[in-house]
Amino acid sequence: MMQAALITGASRGLGKALTLAFLNAGYHVAANYCSSEEEVLQIVSTRRESAIAVKADVGDSNEVNAMLETVQRTFGRLDVIICNAGITRDSMLVRQSEADWDLVLKTNLTGCFHIIRAAAPLMIKSGGGHIMNISSISGIKGSEGQAAYSASKAALIGLTITAARELAEYNIRINAVLPGYMLTDMGKNAGRAADKAKQDNILRKYSNPDEIAGWIVSFSGTTGITGQTFNLDSRLL
Ligand SMILES: NC(=O)c1ccc[n+]([C@@H]2O[C@H](COP(=O)([O-])OP(=O)(O)OC[C@H]3O[C@@H](n4cnc5c(N)ncnc54)[C@H](OP(=O)(O)O)[C@@H]3O)[C@@H](O)[C@H]2O)c1
């Protein structure tokens, strides 16, 4: 039986790299998007037998529940989830609007809660599985101008550990990864932060989304590791 994976935020950047990496590794993949329908349809169109596009704003629990029903109907199982969808609304915190703060927390943190809550029953039926939450080094070290983002990514680590404790008895392993600075749309649009990130990286490099995706695919084959946060970022802690 082919294993099935759900990747959130699959239209661009790391999510796109993850979708291609899981497809190349032989998984069925549900590729989630919020607004970039064309990009996701293009990715799945070449793999019609093993990939579907699923639209949902991860911040909306009704849309997430409907998405999980589609995954269940289509693949009948769910073995891996990558909670990758994420946004920034950078601003110094004294100028941060409440609407932006709420949107970042809703997407980056509550979105993962919605996904884990809706997916757990399906994963339990599949005999267990693996959830990887994409956090960030900003969640551990903080980052000027990123109060909301850093708070969301720090809280995601707390969610990861608690969910790992609660779902361990069902053989659901839940971990988090800090992928490092990538020149995706998010990374490119962060102004001077990109130069600083390269300087702070002791290899003087950016992270490569394909390398991160490859690591996550091979880690998804493990069965005995849960509740951990893996730093793949060569900006040292
Ligand atoms: N880039 C970096 O340097 C870096 C560093 C550390 C951690 N990360 C984390 O890595 C993850 C991927 O980042 P990236 O750089 O690949 O970002 P990106 O290029 O900006 O792509 C973001 C993805 O998230 C999706 N998304 C946004 N809001 C969504 C929502 N409400 N519901 C569903 N999907 C939504 C977007 O889908 P649509 O296009 O359909 O809106 C898009 O596919 C994020 O969690 C980010 O915080 C990134």
The ligand as a MOL file (V3000), in Angstrom:
LIG
                    3D

  0  0  0     0  0            999 V3000
M  V30 BEGIN CTAB
M  V30 COUNTS 48 52 0 0 0
M  V30 BEGIN ATOM
M  V30 1 N 12.2440 31.1700 3.9200 0
M  V30 2 C 12.9140 31.0800 5.0430 0
M  V30 3 O 14.0420 31.5950 5.1450 0
M  V30 4 C 12.3530 30.3240 6.2210 0
M  V30 5 C 13.1650 30.1730 7.3660 0
M  V30 6 C 12.6740 29.4530 8.4570 0
M  V30 7 C 11.3870 28.9150 8.3960 0
M  V30 8 N 10.6310 29.0810 7.2740 0 CHG=1
M  V30 9 C 9.2940 28.4840 7.2630 0
M  V30 10 O 9.2120 27.5510 6.1930 0
M  V30 11 C 7.8440 27.4740 5.7400 0
M  V30 12 C 7.8040 27.6880 4.2200 0
M  V30 13 O 8.3140 28.9790 3.9590 0
M  V30 14 P 8.6930 29.4740 2.4890 0
M  V30 15 O 9.9200 30.2750 2.6330 0
M  V30 16 O 8.6290 28.3580 1.5170 0 CHG=-1
M  V30 17 O 7.4700 30.5110 2.2500 0
M  V30 18 P 6.7860 31.0620 0.8990 0
M  V30 19 O 7.6890 30.8710 -0.2520 0
M  V30 20 O 6.3220 32.4330 1.2360 0
M  V30 21 O 5.5120 30.0880 0.7180 0
M  V30 22 C 4.5110 30.0950 1.7060 0
M  V30 23 C 3.5380 28.9870 1.4320 0
M  V30 24 O 2.5630 28.9910 2.4940 0
M  V30 25 C 1.2860 28.9670 1.9140 0
M  V30 26 N 0.2980 29.6290 2.7650 0
M  V30 27 C 0.3590 30.8810 3.2850 0
M  V30 28 N -0.7520 31.1220 4.0080 0
M  V30 29 C -1.5120 29.9930 3.9440 0
M  V30 30 C -2.7540 29.6240 4.4840 0
M  V30 31 N -3.4660 30.4620 5.2620 0
M  V30 32 N -3.2530 28.3880 4.2160 0
M  V30 33 C -2.5480 27.5260 3.4390 0
M  V30 34 N -1.3540 27.8180 2.8870 0
M  V30 35 C -0.8470 29.0570 3.1430 0
M  V30 36 C 1.4190 29.6660 0.5840 0
M  V30 37 O 0.3540 29.2180 -0.2440 0
M  V30 38 P -0.3760 30.1890 -1.3250 0
M  V30 39 O 0.6910 30.5680 -2.2910 0
M  V30 40 O -1.4280 29.3390 -1.9190 0
M  V30 41 O -0.9140 31.3570 -0.5430 0
M  V30 42 C 2.7880 29.1600 0.1320 0
M  V30 43 O 2.6750 27.9090 -0.4900 0
M  V30 44 C 7.0740 28.5380 6.5260 0
M  V30 45 O 6.4360 27.9320 7.6270 0
M  V30 46 C 8.1710 29.4690 7.0120 0
M  V30 47 O 7.8010 30.1750 8.1750 0
M  V30 48 C 11.0700 29.7700 6.1980 0
M  V30 END ATOM
M  V30 BEGIN BOND
M  V30 1 1 1 2
M  V30 2 2 2 3
M  V30 3 1 2 4
M  V30 4 1 4 5
M  V30 5 2 4 48
M  V30 6 2 5 6
M  V30 7 1 6 7
M  V30 8 2 7 8
M  V30 9 1 8 9
M  V30 10 1 8 48
M  V30 11 1 9 10
M  V30 12 1 9 46
M  V30 13 1 10 11
M  V30 14 1 11 12
M  V30 15 1 11 44
M  V30 16 1 12 13
M  V30 17 1 13 14
M  V30 18 2 14 15
M  V30 19 1 14 16
M  V30 20 1 14 17
M  V30 21 1 17 18
M  V30 22 2 18 19
M  V30 23 1 18 20
M  V30 24 1 18 21
M  V30 25 1 21 22
M  V30 26 1 22 23
M  V30 27 1 23 24
M  V30 28 1 23 42
M  V30 29 1 24 25
M  V30 30 1 25 26
M  V30 31 1 25 36
M  V30 32 1 26 27
M  V30 33 1 26 35
M  V30 34 2 27 28
M  V30 35 1 28 29
M  V30 36 1 29 30
M  V30 37 2 29 35
M  V30 38 1 30 31
M  V30 39 2 30 32
M  V30 40 1 32 33
M  V30 41 2 33 34
M  V30 42 1 34 35
M  V30 43 1 36 37
M  V30 44 1 36 42
M  V30 45 1 37 38
M  V30 46 2 38 39
M  V30 47 1 38 40
M  V30 48 1 38 41
M  V30 49 1 42 43
M  V30 50 1 44 45
M  V30 51 1 44 46
M  V30 52 1 46 47
M  V30 END BOND
M  V30 END CTAB
M  END
